[in-house]
């Protein structure tokens, strides 16, 4: 039986771009940094042939200007997170503060034909993507102990514990992408997961 490839993606603004890490059978395979959502979608689809993709960016906008249900549930759990604005507010922001979220939107759209958003767990056999959040992944895998000030150390420790080669992960963006890829591997392997929110407004999926 062929090993499954999963991809994790850290989403940044126009200058930073996207950082993606692919795992095959849960082991580091390769990575890509690009500012082009279509190039990244092609890489996921045709180069590494990913089955499941986990993305650190909101998959939906706020409908009313308040935090989405998934974000409110995270906060209720004690997990600090961004609140997604409406799309109109993101576009209108004078300093492009939410530009990275618009880049995430472009990526989800580029992936939609081959990797639509997952709407049920466990996932089926078809390729899909889902929204995740490295801080929440860390919080769950460390039993509620996730410190933003220690994120590089804590997240590297989780990857090392999972047997992932740390040498190619030379920035926090790649570390976060690898952690997202690990979450995708967990989901693709049928591992226990937690999801916050619901599919209509966007859910955030993390390993249990």
ROVOVEX-585101 format. One record per atom (N, C-alpha, C, CB): residue in three letters; x, z, y. Coordinates in steps of 0.001 Angstrom, whole numbers, padded with zeros to 6 digits, always signed. Glycine has a CB too. Example, Ala and Ser with C-alpha at 12.3 -4.5 7.8 and 13.67 -1.06 7.14 Angstrom:
2
ALA+013190+007800-005690ALA+012300+007800-004500ALA+013200+007800-003300ALA+011308+009046-004473SER+012850+007080-002250SER+013670+007140-001060SER+012900+007870+000030SER+014084+005725-000598
This chain:
208
UNK+000842+000000-001186UNK+000000+000000+000000UNK+000887+000000+001250UNK-000958+001226-000002UNK+000683-000944+002183UNK+001542-001008+003361UNK+001377+000209+004256UNK+001250-002265+004150UNK+002460+000582+004912UNK+002415+001713+005827UNK+001673+001322+007107UNK+003842+002205+006153UNK+000933+002271+007658UNK+000149+002038+008870UNK+001017+002243+010108UNK-001077+002974+008913UNK+000865+001345+011081UNK+001546+001494+012359UNK+000558+001978+013410UNK+002198+000163+012795UNK+000945+003010+014124UNK+000136+003523+015229UNK+000968+003476+016504UNK-000362+004977+014942UNK+000293+003396+017636UNK+000973+003304+018927UNK+000416+004366+019860UNK+000812+001888+019548UNK+001307+004982+020629UNK+000921+005886+021702UNK+001385+005306+023019UNK+001506+007300+021485UNK+000558+005441+024056UNK+000878+004821+025342UNK+000741+005828+026475UNK-000030+003609+025599UNK+001819+005965+027244UNK+001809+006740+028481UNK+001553+005752+029617UNK+003168+007536+028690UNK+000558+006044+030438UNK+000146+005128+031502UNK+000628+005649+032852UNK-001392+004949+031509UNK+001322+004795+033589UNK+001787+005152+034919UNK+001274+004168+035956UNK+003307+005208+034955UNK+001613+004402+037192UNK+001212+003513+038266UNK+001982+002204+038238UNK+001401+004192+039596UNK+001812+001412+039286UNK+002402+000075+039307UNK+003924+000119+039182UNK+002012-000645+040587UNK+004558+001103+039791UNK+006019+001174+039749UNK+006524+001628+038379UNK+006530+002122+040831UNK+005911+002653+037825UNK+006385+003197+036542UNK+005938+002340+035363UNK+005880+004629+036355UNK+004724+001840+035406UNK+004226+000996+034334UNK+003833+001769+033091UNK+005250-000017+033979UNK+003791+001045+031981UNK+003392+001602+030686UNK+004628+001870+029833UNK+002422+000643+029948UNK+004588+002983+029093UNK+005598+003259+028074UNK+004873+003436+026746UNK+006455+004532+028434UNK+005284+002660+025756UNK+004617+002686+024450UNK+005630+002954+023346UNK+003877+001356+024185UNK+005208+003743+022377UNK+006028+004040+021201UNK+005202+003740+019960UNK+006521+005528+021203UNK+005809+003048+019016UNK+005146+002731+017753UNK+005758+003557+016625UNK+005254+001220+017439UNK+004888+004114+015800UNK+005294+004808+014577UNK+004774+004021+013375UNK+004758+006282+014557UNK+005595+003889+012364UNK+005149+003263+011113UNK+005255+004306+010015UNK+005999+001983+010763UNK+004116+004622+009426UNK+004086+005688+008441UNK+004467+007031+009035UNK+005002+005360+007302UNK+004245+007193+010340UNK+004578+008438+011012UNK+006032+008560+011426UNK+004233+009568+010140UNK+006812+007492+011237UNK+008231+007487+011571UNK+008483+006539+012741UNK+009082+007078+010344UNK+009379+006931+013652UNK+009679+006083+014806UNK+010043+004672+014362UNK+010820+006687+015634UNK+009424+003675+015029UNK+009698+002275+014707UNK+010324+001540+015881UNK+008420+001573+014283UNK+009643+001553+017033UNK+010134+000813+018189UNK+009389+001272+019430UNK+009970-000712+017985UNK+009751+000695+020586UNK+009115+001079+021845UNK+009075-000110+022784UNK+009858+002259+022503UNK+008248+000001+023825UNK+008151-001038+024840UNK+007834-000390+026180UNK+007073-002091+024463UNK+008509-000845+027231UNK+008178-000467+028602UNK+007841-001746+029352UNK+009361+000314+029296UNK+006688-001768+029987UNK+006253-002956+030709UNK+005257-002554+031790UNK+005625-003993+029742UNK+005140-003381+032822UNK+004128-003139+033848UNK+002903-004032+033645UNK+004720-003372+035240UNK+002906-004816+032562UNK+001867-005818+032315UNK+000954-005374+031175UNK+002501-007187+031989UNK-000308-005099+031484UNK-001253-004638+030465UNK-001470-005685+029383UNK-002584-004278+031106UNK-001526-006948+029760UNK-001742-008008+028771UNK-000546-008135+027824UNK-001999-009350+029477UNK+000670-007991+028373UNK+001857-008027+027516UNK+001840-006875+026523UNK+003136-007975+028362UNK+001450-005702+026989UNK+001395-004541+026103UNK+000333-004724+025029UNK+001119-003269+026904UNK-000821-005243+025410UNK-001881-005475+024416UNK-001413-006476+023361UNK-003172-005988+025103UNK-000720-007522+023788UNK-000177-008502+022835UNK+000831-007838+021900UNK+000489-009682+023585UNK+001686-006991+022449UNK+002682-006284+021632UNK+002002-005416+020581UNK+003595-005418+022520UNK+000981-004682+020994UNK+000255-003821+020054UNK-000411-004650+018956UNK-000802-002984+020799UNK-001001-005760+019379UNK-001828-006569+018479UNK-000991-007433+017531UNK-002757-007457+019292UNK-000005-008113+018098UNK+000671-009173+017353UNK+002114-008865+016963UNK+000651-010414+018153UNK+002775-007997+017699UNK+004180-007701+017391UNK+004281-006542+016408UNK+004962-007374+018678UNK+003735-005392+016770UNK+003820-004241+015862UNK+002580-004123+014970UNK+004002-002952+016666UNK+001524-004866+015307UNK+000292-004887+014501UNK-000247-003472+014279UNK+000550-005570+013141UNK-000527-002813+015388UNK-001016-001438+015341UNK-002423-001363+014780UNK-000980-000818+016724UNK-002677-000316+014029UNK-004034-000080+013525UNK-004811+000815+014477UNK-003991+000551+012123UNK-004155+001852+014990UNK-004816+002798+015901UNK-003892+003041+017091UNK-005163+004154+015171UNK-004477+003063+018284UNK-003724+003223+019523UNK-004296+004403+020294UNK-003766+001924+020381UNK-003439+005323+020710UNK-003856+006486+021498UNK-003289+006355+022905UNK-003387+007821+020833UNK-004146+006504+023911UNK-003785+006209+025292UNK-003991+007432+026177UNK-004605+005028+025820UNK-002960+007762+026941UNK-003037+008884+027879UNK-003524+008373+029231UNK-001655+009593+028022UNK-004820+008078+029303UNK-005470+007647+030547UNK-006970+007680+030301UNK-004990+006204+030996UNK-007763+007960+031334UNK-009215+008010+031150UNK-009775+006669+030678UNK-009894+008423+032451UNK-010648+006721+029702UNK-011264+005496+029185UNK-012552+005141+029926UNK-011553+005645+027698UNK-013077+006080+030709UNK-014259+005836+031534UNK-014087+006559+032863UNK-015561+006305+030810UNK-014801+006089+033882UNK-014815+006743+035181UNK-015910+007796+035228UNK-015011+005717+036303UNK-015796+008691+036163UNK-016880+009642+036409UNK-018100+008873+036910UNK-016448+010739+037440UNK-019261+009266+036433UNK-020497+008609+036868UNK-021015+009192+038177UNK-021568+008731+035787UNK-020652+010441+038484UNK-021253+011122+039629UNK-020229+011796+040559UNK-022228+012154+039135UNK-018951+011550+040329UNK-017924+012175+041150UNK-017446+013521+040636UNK-018430+012338+042527UNK-018148+014068+039656UNK-017726+015326+039022UNK-016843+015007+037821UNK-018962+016183+038587UNK-016128+016020+037351UNK-015318+015839+036152UNK-016199+015379+034994UNK-014581+017148+035787UNK-015657+014519+034156UNK-016403+014071+032978UNK-016627+015245+032022UNK-015651+012920+032257UNK-017628+015150+031136UNK-017865+016233+030174UNK-016621+016606+029369UNK-018971+015838+029227UNK-015835+015623+028949UNK-014636+015937+028171UNK-013655+016771+028984UNK-013957+014651+027694UNK-013550+016456+030262UNK-012628+017197+031133UNK-013129+018611+031400UNK-012435+016457+032459UNK-014450+018758+031540UNK-015014+020098+031734UNK-014835+020945+030476UNK-016508+020008+032107UNK-014979+020330+029307UNK-014803+021065+028050UNK-013346+021501+027874UNK-015248+020198+026852UNK-012409+020644+028249UNK-010996+021023+028180UNK-010722+022230+029071UNK-010097+019842+028591UNK-011234+022191+030288UNK-011010+023295+031224UNK-011642+024586+030725UNK-011568+022943+032601UNK-012814+024452+030123UNK-013484+025631+029575UNK-012625+026272+028475UNK-014881+025250+029018UNK-011871+025443+027782UNK-010983+025917+026711UNK-009690+026508+027278UNK-010653+024767+025744UNK-009464+026303+028595UNK-008235+026781+029207UNK-007143+025735+029267UNK-007737+027964+028469UNK-007508+024467+029026UNK-006547+023369+029042UNK-006688+022632+030377UNK-006771+022393+027826UNK-005705+022752+031234UNK-005767+022145+032568UNK-005661+020627+032445UNK-004635+022698+033484UNK-006502+019903+033200UNK-006476+018441+033135UNK-006961+017847+034451UNK-007341+017931+031964UNK-006690+016557+034641UNK-007186+015820+035790UNK-008700+015674+035691UNK-006510+014437+035889UNK-009340+015529+036841UNK-010746+015140+036891UNK-010809+013682+037305UNK-011563+016044+037875UNK-011434+012857+036508UNK-011539+011436+036843UNK-012537+011239+037978UNK-011960+010609+035606UNK-012206+010399+038948UNK-013150+010098+040020UNK-014082+008965+039600UNK-012400+009725+041316UNK-014990+008598+040488UNK-015719+007350+040280UNK-014747+006196+040501UNK-016960+007242+041240UNK-015075+005032+039967UNK-014190+003886+040176UNK-014102+003543+041662UNK-014685+002663+039373UNK-015224+003640+042359UNK-015252+003328+043785UNK-014285+004220+044556UNK-016672+003484+044339UNK-014271+005509+044219UNK-013371+006443+044895UNK-011911+006131+044576UNK-013701+007885+044494UNK-011639+005729+043338UNK-010266+005398+042949UNK-009754+004189+043721UNK-010186+005131+041442UNK-010579+003174+043812UNK-010175+001952+044512UNK-009982+002212+046002UNK-011217+000845+044303UNK-010816+003076+046564UNK-010802+003315+048006UNK-009739+004308+048463UNK-012139+003802+048439UNK-009076+004989+047535UNK-008134+006032+047943UNK-007003+005434+048784UNK-007557+006756+046705UNK-006700+006002+049944UNK-005745+005376+050868UNK-004310+005322+050372UNK-005767+006099+052155UNK-003922+006210+049470UNK-002536+006211+048984UNK-002422+005741+047531UNK-001943+007607+049114UNK-003493+005172+046992UNK-003491+004690+045602UNK-003178+005821+044613UNK-002465+003554+045437UNK-003650+007015+044936UNK-003395+008182+044100UNK-003876+007977+042663UNK-004067+009404+044700UNK-004979+007255+042516UNK-005555+007029+041190UNK-005161+005675+040612UNK-007067+007135+041257UNK-004111+005068+041184UNK-003693+003758+040703UNK-003377+003731+039219UNK-002502+003300+041468UNK-002812+004823+038710UNK-002490+004861+037279UNK-003753+004798+036418UNK-001695+006133+036947UNK-004858+005353+036927UNK-006109+005276+036182UNK-006649+003847+036183UNK-007148+006239+036777UNK-006455+003131+037287UNK-006849+001718+037336UNK-005995+000898+036370UNK-006717+001161+038777UNK-004725+001268+036226UNK-003861+000598+035247UNK-004349+000885+033830UNK-002389+001055+035410UNK-004795+002109+033618UNK-005371+002432+032318UNK-006607+001599+032040UNK-005713+003908+032241UNK-007458+001439+033039UNK-008650+000608+032881UNK-008272-000809+032461UNK-009459+000575+034185UNK-007249-001374+033111UNK-006800-002722+032768UNK-006311-002786+031326UNK-005689-003173+033721UNK-005651-001731+030859UNK-005155-001719+029485UNK-006301-001652+028485UNK-004207-000540+029272UNK-007276-000775+028719UNK-008420-000707+027808UNK-009132-002063+027736UNK-009407+000394+028261UNK-009249-002735+028877UNK-009903-004042+028895UNK-009099-005073+028114UNK-010105-004515+030334UNK-007773-005021+028244UNK-006918-005959+027518UNK-006974-005723+026013UNK-005480-005848+028006UNK-007163-004462+025613UNK-007202-004122+024184UNK-008577-004324+023563UNK-006771-002690+023986UNK-009617-004381+024373UNK-010991-004392+023868UNK-011257-005446+022788UNK-011931-004614+025007UNK-010776-006686+022909UNK-011094-007681+021874UNK-010577-007329+020483UNK-010536-009007+022272UNK-009451-006633+020421UNK-008859-006330+019108UNK-008921-004857+018744UNK-007427-006781+019079UNK-008896-003972+019755UNK-008865-002526+019515UNK-009897-001837+020419UNK-007432-001949+019771UNK-011181-001983+020104UNK-012202-001328+020936UNK-012114+000184+020833UNK-013600-001793+020530UNK-012721+000862+021797UNK-012742+002323+021769UNK-013442+002837+020520UNK-013428+002870+023017UNK-012844+003822+019880UNK-013475+004480+018738UNK-014695+005258+019221UNK-012472+005422+018010UNK-015767+005207+018457UNK-016992+005916+018836UNK-017440+006891+017757UNK-018106+004921+019123UNK-016643+007025+016690UNK-016997+007957+015622UNK-015721+008399+014905UNK-018003+007307+014619UNK-015759+009602+014380UNK-014677+010133+013551UNK-015261+010610+012228UNK-013925+011292+014276UNK-014549+010405+011095UNK-013271+009688+011029UNK-013455+008208+011330UNK-012630+009863+009649UNK-012381+007561+011790UNK-012464+006153+012118UNK-012572+005331+010842UNK-011248+005716+012946UNK-013089+004120+010972UNK-013188+003229+009823UNK-011885+002470+009614UNK-014349+002249+010004UNK-011987+001336+008964UNK-010800+000552+008629UNK-010420-000448+009716UNK-011023-000177+007333UNK-011291-000627+010720UNK-011009-001603+011768UNK-010096-001007+012841UNK-012316-002099+012401UNK-009220-001832+013431UNK-008363-001348+014523UNK-009187-000800+015677UNK-007453-002469+015025UNK-008668+000212+016326UNK-009382+000820+017449UNK-008390+001556+018339UNK-010490+001786+016949UNK-008883+002040+019474UNK-008075+002889+020340UNK-008910+004092+020747UNK-007571+002109+021591UNK-008244+005095+021300UNK-008963+006255+021817UNK-008133+006906+022917UNK-009273+007272+020682UNK-008812+007679+023755UNK-008146+008436+024810UNK-007640+009755+024243UNK-009102+008684+026005UNK-006430+010122+024633UNK-005891+011420+024253UNK-005164+012017+025454UNK-004938+011296+023024UNK-004550+013171+025271UNK-003954+013904+026399UNK-002812+014757+025860UNK-005025+014797+027140UNK-001553+014439+026197UNK-000409+015156+025615UNK-000465+016671+025785UNK+000854+014650+026226UNK-000947+017153+026932UNK-001021+018605+027134UNK-001994+019234+026146UNK-001447+018932+028580UNK-003117+018559+025900UNK-004091+019076+024933UNK-003565+018978+023504UNK-005415+018316+025054UNK-002834+017899+023199UNK-002213+017787+021871UNK-001269+018962+021653UNK-001446+016436+021723UNK-000433+019226+022650UNK+000525+020330+022559UNK-000198+021663+022400UNK+001428+020364+023803UNK-001251+021856+023184UNK-002030+023095+023129UNK-002561+023336+021718UNK-003197+023045+024135UNK-003115+022304+021099UNK-003677+022467+019760UNK-002601+022653+018693UNK-004534+021269+019412UNK-001544+021855+018757UNK-000515+021932+017717UNK+000357+023179+017842UNK+000360+020699+017766UNK+000321+023817+019015UNK+001094+025050+019217UNK+000190+026285+019277UNK+001920+024949+020504UNK-001018+026152+018787UNK-001897+027309+018697UNK-002289+027901+020031UNK-001253+028351+017887UNK-002461+027039+021038UNK-002909+027508+022339UNK-001788+027824+023309UNK-003744+028708+022164UNK-000542+027573+022908UNK+000599+027848+023785UNK+001191+026539+024275UNK+001675+028689+023052UNK+000708+026051+025417UNK+001244+024834+026024UNK+001547+025132+027484UNK+000244+023632+025888UNK+002817+025111+027837UNK+003245+025415+029194UNK+003730+024140+029869UNK+004355+026493+029196UNK+003095+023779+030983UNK+003490+022560+031686UNK+004952+022594+032093UNK+002620+022355+032912UNK+005444+023760+032460UNK+006835+023881+032894UNK+007821+023692+031739UNK+007057+025237+033542UNK+007328+023811+030509UNK+008162+023665+029318UNK+007797+022424+028515UNK+008040+024898+028441UNK+007115+021472+029166UNK+006544+020365+028387UNK+007603+019530+027656UNK+005739+019464+029300UNK+008729+019261+028288UNK+009731+018451+027598UNK+010223+019161+026337UNK+010914+018145+028535UNK+010525+020443+026455UNK+011025+021200+025304UNK+009966+021339+024228UNK+011500+022578+025739UNK+008757+021745+024619UNK+007704+021972+023630UNK+007300+020686+022921UNK+006490+022594+024295UNK+007201+019600+023668UNK+006769+018344+023052UNK+007854+017750+022166UNK+006373+017341+024125UNK+009106+017876+022568UNK+010204+017431+021700UNK+010215+018231+020396UNK+011566+017574+022427UNK+009958+019521+020482UNK+009932+020360+019273UNK+008832+019903+018320UNK+009725+021844+019646UNK+007670+019549+018861UNK+006571+019068+018012UNK+006943+017754+017328UNK+005288+018882+018845UNK+007572+016851+018071UNK+007978+015577+017484UNK+009057+015787+016420UNK+008487+014622+018576UNK+009997+016671+016710UNK+011055+016959+015742UNK+010468+017568+014472UNK+012103+017906+016352UNK+009493+018455+014645UNK+008834+019085+013493UNK+008109+018048+012642UNK+007844+020163+013964UNK+007635+016976+013288UNK+006938+015908+012563UNK+007911+014904+011947UNK+005974+015184+013498UNK+009215+015116+012163UNK+010217+014228+011576UNK+010454+012956+012356UNK+009820+013875+010200UNK+010104+012946+013643UNK+010269+011755+014471UNK+011631+011789+015152UNK+009138+011652+015520UNK+012348+010682+015085UNK+013672+010567+015684UNK+013569+010709+017203UNK+014327+009217+015306UNK+014285+011680+017764UNK+014224+011937+019196UNK+015216+011097+020005UNK+014475+013393+019453UNK+016219+010540+019348UNK+017287+009850+020071UNK+016785+008731+020982UNK+018269+009284+019090UNK+015807+007905+020548UNK+015360+006816+021427UNK+014434+007285+022542UNK+014657+005760+020614UNK+014001+008531+022507UNK+013003+009032+023460UNK+013723+009673+024631UNK+012034+010052+022784UNK+014189+008834+025542UNK+015119+009254+026578UNK+014451+009702+027874UNK+016056+008145+026872UNK+013138+009727+027926UNK+012424+010166+029127UNK+011166+010901+028709UNK+012079+008964+030052UNK+010585+011663+029634UNK+009338+012365+029335UNK+008209+011372+029090UNK+008967+013319+030483UNK+008286+010184+029705UNK+007259+009164+029465UNK+007281+008718+028001UNK+007471+007947+030400UNK+008460+008513+027448UNK+008569+008112+026040UNK+008224+009265+025103UNK+009984+007604+025739UNK+008578+010482+025493UNK+008188+011643+024690UNK+006671+011747+024623UNK+008792+012940+025272UNK+006015+011586+025775UNK+004557+011653+025792UNK+003942+010506+024993UNK+004042+011625+027232UNK+004515+009309+025102UNK+004011+008176+024327UNK+004144+008446+022826UNK+004766+006885+024705UNK+005277+009022+022425UNK+005476+009337+021009UNK+004493+010401+020535UNK+006913+009806+020766UNK+004203+011380+021400UNK+003235+012411+021032UNK+001841+011801+020868UNK+003209+013533+022095UNK+001500+010854+021733UNK+000224+010148+021587UNK+000212+009333+020287UNK-000030+009221+022808UNK+001339+008692+019975UNK+001426+007928+018726UNK+001267+008842+017514UNK+002766+007177+018648UNK+001798+010061+017624UNK+001632+011034+016537UNK+000157+011408+016374UNK+002480+012303+016808UNK-000551+011569+017506UNK-001984+011836+017438UNK-002715+010674+016783UNK-002551+012098+018836UNK-002324+009446+017121UNK-002942+008267+016503UNK-002669+008228+015012UNK-002429+006982+017159UNK-001447+008594+014626UNK-001104+008647+013200UNK-001965+009686+012482UNK+000399+008974+013012UNK-002165+010816+013126UNK-002992+011882+012557UNK-004421+011386+012334UNK-002992+013123+013481UNK-004960+010699+013334UNK-006323+010166+013218UNK-006389+009087+012136UNK-006798+009591+014573UNK-005418+008168+012143UNK-005418+007070+011175UNK-005268+007569+009739UNK-004300+006091+011497UNK-004601+008716+009586UNK-004375+009283+008250UNK-005535+010148+007777UNK-003104+010102+008244UNK-006571+010283+008604UNK-007727+011086+008224UNK-007529+012572+008431UNK-008064+010835+006803UNK-006552+012963+009254UNK-006319+014381+009526UNK-007436+014982+010352UNK-004996+014572+010239UNK-007547+016300+010307UNK-008577+016993+011079UNK-008319+016821+012568UNK-008622+018491+010711UNK-009376+016497+013293UNK-009259+016256+014732UNK-010338+017012+015486UNK-009349+014752+015042UNK-010098+017157+016774UNK-011067+017738+017692UNK-011345+016690+018754UNK-010548+019085+018325UNK-012604+016519+019107UNK-012881+015631+020231UNK-013679+016387+021284UNK-013647+014364+019766UNK-013300+016139+022524UNK-013969+016742+023672UNK-014838+015676+024338UNK-012933+017339+024684UNK-016038+016067+024759UNK-016934+015126+025393UNK-017703+014303+024379UNK-016167+014224+026310UNK-018168+013161+024810UNK-018920+012262+023925UNK-018602+010815+024329UNK-020476+012546+024005UNK-018872+009854+023437UNK-018416+008483+023677UNK-018962+007836+024951UNK-018789+007638+022516UNK-020169+008177+025356UNK-020763+007499+026510UNK-019966+007719+027791UNK-022185+007975+026713UNK-019491+008924+028017UNK-018705+009204+029219UNK-017206+009239+028916UNK-019142+010533+029836UNK-016864+009061+027659UNK-015467+009069+027240UNK-015094+010371+026563UNK-014561+008830+028426UNK-014586+010275+025355UNK-014123+011504+024709UNK-012607+011491+024596UNK-014765+011668+023313UNK-012049+012669+024510UNK-010617+012876+024350UNK-010410+013437+022953UNK-010032+013837+025458UNK-009559+012769+022167UNK-009342+013140+020766UNK-007936+013694+020606UNK-009560+011924+019822UNK-007819+014823+019924UNK-006513+015455+019657UNK-006500+015963+018225UNK-006227+016628+020661UNK-005298+016089+017631UNK-005210+016663+016281UNK-005647+018120+016273UNK-003779+016547+015741UNK-006241+018550+015182UNK-006634+019950+015016UNK-005432+020739+014539UNK-007819+020093+014017
